[in-house]
Amino acid sequence: MKRTIFGIITFFLTFGISFSLVGLLFGFPEIGHSHSAHSHAARNIESVLDADMRIGDARRIAKSRLYFESRRVAQNGELSSMQKEKFVSRYGSIIGEYSDGLSAISTSHVPADFAYAWKKHVEAWNKEAKQSGVRGPSDSSSAETSEINTTWKQVIRIARRYGVHIKPRYMR
């Protein structure tokens, strides 16, 4: 009887020590986290969203500068038609550069449904870029911004489905 108990204790001690050594050498599995293709997809999707945020930061800064410059010029009197054209053109350039940046983000490593939603979002920005060079930021049509917002919500919805943690800065 003592031999049996001793054997069982020895077995569990050996197993525990082996498990601990393997865990220390190769890392313990994270409980609740899968290292499946799903989490790989989430990391790839997050890299696309982060790239968008980096490009978007430049767009937001440039738009703010343009806005404050136009306010400063307007305080000195009414904007001339030439000044208005200059601001509209610069606004169009800002949106065009952002749109080009979005188009350059590779989606070859993300799931097909996310890539499709991303493509639709980029198309909405491309349409906005074409129209923003003709009209200024104050003339933004709610239809275009609505399309951008709708496609962005779809991008975020699919990202969540793959387990991407949606950071506050992803929400516009």
C-alpha positions as CSV (number, residue, x, y, z in Angstrom):
1,M,0.0,0.0,0.0
2,K,2.8,2.4,0.9
3,R,4.5,1.5,-2.4
4,T,1.4,2.4,-4.4
5,I,1.0,5.8,-2.6
6,F,4.7,6.5,-3.0
7,G,4.5,5.6,-6.7
8,I,1.5,7.9,-7.2
9,I,3.2,10.8,-5.4
10,T,6.4,10.2,-7.4
11,F,4.4,10.2,-10.7
12,F,2.7,13.5,-9.9
13,L,5.9,15.1,-8.7
14,T,7.8,14.0,-11.9
15,F,4.9,15.2,-14.1
16,G,4.7,18.6,-12.3
17,I,8.5,19.2,-12.5
18,S,8.5,18.2,-16.2
19,F,5.5,20.4,-17.0
20,S,7.2,23.3,-15.1
21,L,10.5,22.9,-16.9
22,V,8.8,22.7,-20.4
23,G,6.8,25.8,-19.4
24,L,9.8,27.8,-18.3
25,L,11.8,26.8,-21.5
26,F,9.0,27.2,-24.1
27,G,6.5,29.5,-22.3
28,F,3.3,28.6,-20.6
29,P,0.1,28.6,-22.7
30,E,-2.1,31.6,-22.0
31,I,-5.4,30.6,-20.6
32,G,-8.3,32.1,-22.7
33,H,-6.0,33.1,-25.6
34,S,-5.8,31.0,-28.6
35,H,-2.7,31.1,-30.8
36,S,-4.9,30.1,-33.7
37,A,-5.3,31.7,-37.1
38,H,-8.0,33.9,-35.5
39,S,-5.5,35.7,-33.2
40,H,-3.0,35.9,-36.1
41,A,-5.7,37.6,-38.2
42,A,-6.5,40.0,-35.3
43,R,-2.8,41.1,-35.2
44,N,-2.8,41.6,-38.9
45,I,-6.0,43.6,-38.9
46,E,-4.7,45.7,-36.0
47,S,-1.6,46.5,-38.0
48,V,-3.8,47.8,-40.8
49,L,-5.9,49.9,-38.4
50,D,-2.7,51.3,-36.7
51,A,-1.3,52.2,-40.2
52,D,-4.6,54.1,-40.9
53,M,-4.2,55.9,-37.6
54,R,-0.7,57.0,-38.4
55,I,-1.7,58.4,-41.7
56,G,-4.9,59.9,-40.2
57,D,-2.8,61.7,-37.6
58,A,-1.0,63.6,-40.4
59,R,-4.3,64.4,-42.1
60,R,-5.8,65.7,-38.8
61,I,-2.8,67.9,-38.1
62,A,-2.8,69.3,-41.7
63,K,-6.5,70.0,-41.6
64,S,-6.2,71.8,-38.2
65,R,-3.3,74.0,-39.6
66,L,-5.4,74.8,-42.7
67,Y,-8.4,75.6,-40.6
68,F,-6.5,78.0,-38.2
69,E,-4.7,79.6,-41.1
70,S,-8.0,80.2,-42.9
71,R,-9.5,81.7,-39.7
72,R,-6.5,84.0,-39.3
73,V,-6.8,85.2,-42.9
74,A,-10.6,85.6,-42.6
75,Q,-10.2,87.8,-39.4
76,N,-8.3,90.3,-41.5
77,G,-11.3,90.7,-43.8
78,E,-13.3,88.7,-46.3
79,L,-11.5,85.9,-48.1
80,S,-10.9,86.7,-51.8
81,S,-11.9,84.2,-54.4
82,M,-8.2,83.4,-55.0
83,Q,-7.6,82.8,-51.3
84,K,-10.7,80.5,-51.2
85,E,-9.4,78.6,-54.2
86,K,-6.1,78.2,-52.5
87,F,-7.6,76.8,-49.3
88,V,-9.9,74.5,-51.2
89,S,-7.0,73.2,-53.3
90,R,-4.9,72.6,-50.1
91,Y,-7.8,70.8,-48.5
92,G,-8.2,68.6,-51.6
93,S,-4.5,67.9,-51.4
94,I,-4.7,66.9,-47.7
95,I,-7.6,64.5,-48.4
96,G,-5.9,63.2,-51.5
97,E,-2.7,62.4,-49.7
98,Y,-4.7,60.6,-47.0
99,S,-6.7,58.6,-49.6
100,D,-3.4,57.7,-51.4
101,G,-2.0,56.6,-48.0
102,L,-5.0,54.4,-47.3
103,S,-4.7,52.8,-50.8
104,A,-1.1,52.0,-50.1
105,I,-1.8,49.9,-47.0
106,S,-1.5,46.3,-47.8
107,T,-4.4,44.0,-47.0
108,S,-2.9,40.8,-48.5
109,H,-2.4,39.4,-45.0
110,V,-5.9,40.0,-43.6
111,P,-9.0,37.9,-43.9
112,A,-11.0,38.4,-47.2
113,D,-14.1,39.9,-45.5
114,F,-12.0,42.5,-43.7
115,A,-10.0,43.2,-46.9
116,Y,-13.3,43.8,-48.8
117,A,-14.7,46.1,-46.1
118,W,-11.4,48.0,-46.1
119,K,-11.5,48.3,-49.9
120,K,-15.0,49.8,-49.7
121,H,-13.8,52.3,-47.0
122,V,-10.8,53.3,-49.2
123,E,-13.2,53.8,-52.1
124,A,-15.3,56.1,-50.0
125,W,-12.2,58.2,-49.2
126,N,-11.2,58.2,-52.8
127,K,-14.6,59.6,-53.8
128,E,-14.2,62.2,-51.1
129,A,-10.7,63.1,-52.3
130,K,-12.0,63.7,-55.9
131,Q,-14.8,65.9,-54.7
132,S,-12.9,67.8,-51.9
133,G,-10.6,69.5,-54.5
134,V,-13.7,71.2,-55.9
135,R,-15.4,72.1,-52.7
136,G,-13.8,73.0,-49.4
137,P,-14.0,71.4,-46.0
138,S,-17.1,73.5,-45.1
139,D,-18.9,72.2,-48.1
140,S,-18.6,68.6,-47.1
141,S,-21.7,66.7,-48.2
142,S,-23.3,64.6,-45.5
143,A,-23.7,61.8,-48.1
144,E,-19.9,61.5,-48.5
145,T,-19.1,61.6,-44.8
146,S,-22.0,59.2,-44.2
147,E,-20.5,56.8,-46.7
148,I,-17.1,57.1,-45.0
149,N,-18.7,56.6,-41.6
150,T,-20.8,53.6,-42.7
151,T,-17.8,51.8,-44.3
152,W,-15.6,52.6,-41.2
153,K,-18.3,51.1,-38.9
154,Q,-18.2,47.9,-41.1
155,V,-14.4,47.8,-40.9
156,I,-14.6,48.0,-37.1
157,R,-17.4,45.5,-36.8
158,I,-15.4,42.9,-38.8
159,A,-12.3,43.7,-36.8
160,R,-14.2,43.0,-33.6
161,R,-15.4,39.7,-35.0
162,Y,-11.8,38.6,-35.3
163,G,-11.1,39.6,-31.7
164,V,-9.3,42.9,-32.3
165,H,-9.4,45.2,-29.3
166,I,-10.9,48.4,-30.6
167,K,-8.9,51.2,-29.2
168,P,-10.6,54.6,-28.5
169,R,-8.5,56.2,-31.2
170,Y,-10.0,53.9,-33.8
171,M,-13.3,55.4,-33.2
172,R,-13.8,58.6,-35.2
